[in-house]
Amino acid sequence: MSPDLRIVDFKVAGVPHKLAVLGKTAEEAETLAQTCAKIAEAGKKVMGSLPYDHYVFLLGFLPDGGMGGLEHSYSNLTLLPDSCL
């Protein structure tokens, strides 16, 4: 998709997760992956288990601003202004 796309793999409760982030450095992507892991862990606490066998967080940081998001069964897309983080 882009030479600037950063991908970080991690597991929560043994379930594979992936973060694909555009517009941030590799170091920032690692930090964001840790935050995404906390979100998944909180979801597990609320639901008792994770209702999927894999999950992908898609984050896009837009240089011209704009925001939005879309949730799917096995992924979510979140668009944020580049100034976030």
Buried (B, 14 or more C-beta within 10 A) or exposed (E): EEEEEBEBEBEBEEBEBBBBBBBBEEEBBBEBBEEBBEBBEEBBEEEEEBEBEEBBBBBBBBEEEEEEEEEEEEBBBBBBBBEEB
